[in-house]
Amino acid sequence: MKLFNHTDRQKWNEFVSIGVGLVRRNRWKAYKEHQRRFVRMIDTFLRKYGENPRLLATRAGMMQRPSAKIPYLLRAYRLAKLTNDKQEMVFTAHSIAQVYLDRQQLQPATVWVKRLKANLLNHRDKSCKAWCSEMEEEIRERKASLQLTERLRE
């Protein structure tokens, strides 16, 4: 991350590599404890450096409940938009849309997929465009399924 000083960047990189190693070795109990420490580290960085879109989005990713993720992600998106951080706007819009899709909330998911698509106009990464297409397809399928279910009830 750009905003970290050298020592904090080393701590961050160390925590990320340890977490990845624990997941790869299927050491979930150790990973859960590491995850708690990682969240405390993010909170420390948020206090030290102020709110930053990447830190907020990372903090949201550590939350267990999807409903707890939304406030962090919304703040991250707003900050990314204020600072014109196009990449973070894409990633955060994708995360928000995914949370709503996972919660079966098609209306807000549709809104965020549209925002994601608009943000992708300024983004060249093809994998991000693929995410958007997949989400649009998933929304279409779910809406069609809901319409079929409603017709069958009639």
N, C-alpha and C positions, 0 to 999 in steps of 0.2 A: 504494500500500500504506500502510496505517495506521501501520506501525511505522517507516517511514523518516523521517529528518530532511529538511529542505527540499532540501538539496544532493543527497542520495542519490535523492530522488524525481525531481529533474530529470535526473540521470544515467540512471536507470531508464527514464523516459519517452523520453529521447533514444535510448537503445539500442533500445527497442521500435520506435520510429518508423523508425529507420534499417533495422532488420531487415525490417520490413514493406515498406518502399520497395524494398529489394533483391530481395525475393521478387516483388513486383509487376512489377519490370523484368526478371525472369528473369536476374539477375546472380548465378548460383549459386556461382561461385568466390569472389566477394567476400562472399557470404552465409556461406559456410563459415568464412571467416576471422572475420567478424563474430560468428558463432555461438560460436567458440572464445573470443573476447573476452567475450562475453555470459556464458558459463559461468564464466569467471574472475571476472566481476563478481558473479554469484550466489554463488559460493564466498566472496568477500570479504564480502558482506552476511550470509551464514550465520555467518561467524566474528564479525563485528561485532555482529549483533543476536541471534545464537542461532538455533536451529531454529524455523522458522515454516512452517506448512502450505503456504502459497502459494509460498514460496521453494523448498521441497523438491519440490513438484509441478512447478514450473517447471523446476527442475534435472532432474527425471526426464524431462520433455518434450524436453530437449536431448540426452538419451542416444540413441545410435544403436541399441544392442542392446536388444530388449525385456526380456531377462532382467536387464539392468542397471537398468532403470526400477523394477522391483518393490520393492527395498528402500527407495528414496526415497519411493515412493508409499505404502508401508505405514507408514513413519514419519510422513508427512504426514497420513494418515488417523487414526492414533493421536493425534497432536497436535490435530487438528481436533476429534476426539471429546472429548479432555480439556478443551478450551476451549469446547466446545459450539458450534463454528462450523458451523452446519447447512449453509450454502452450500458451504463447503469440503469437508464430508463427502460431499455429493452429487457435486461435481465429481471428487473423488479416487476415490470408489467407482466412478464411471463410467470413469475412466481405467484403474483396475486391471482392471475387467471387460473393457474393450476390449483391454488387453494380452493377457489370457488368451484371449480370443476370437481375436485375431490369431495366437496361438501354437497354436490348435486344442486348447486345454486346457479342455474343456467342464465338468469338475467344478468347478475353482476359479472359472471364469467364472460358473457357475450360482450359487455361493455369493455372489459379489460383486454379481451382478444382484439377488439377493434383498436384500442390504444396501442397494443403491441404491434399490430399491423401498420399503424401510422408511424410509430417509432422506427420500424424496420425500413422505412423509406430512406432514412439517413444511415443505415447500417448495412454493411456488406457481407456479413457472415451468413453463409447459406444454411448452416445448421439451425440458426435462429429462425430463418424463414420456414424451414421444415417444421419446427415446433409449432409455429403459427398455423400452418396448413393442417397439421395433425389436430390441433385444438379446434379449429373451425370445423373439421370433419366430425370430431367427437360431439360437438355441440349440435350439428345437423342431425346426427344419428340419434342423439338423446331426445331432441325435439320431435323427430319423426316417431320415435318409440312412444313418447308421451301422447302425441296426437292419436296414434293407433289405439293406445290404451283407453283414451277418452271416447273414441268412436265405439269401441267394444262395450263400454259401459252403457251406452245409449240404447 
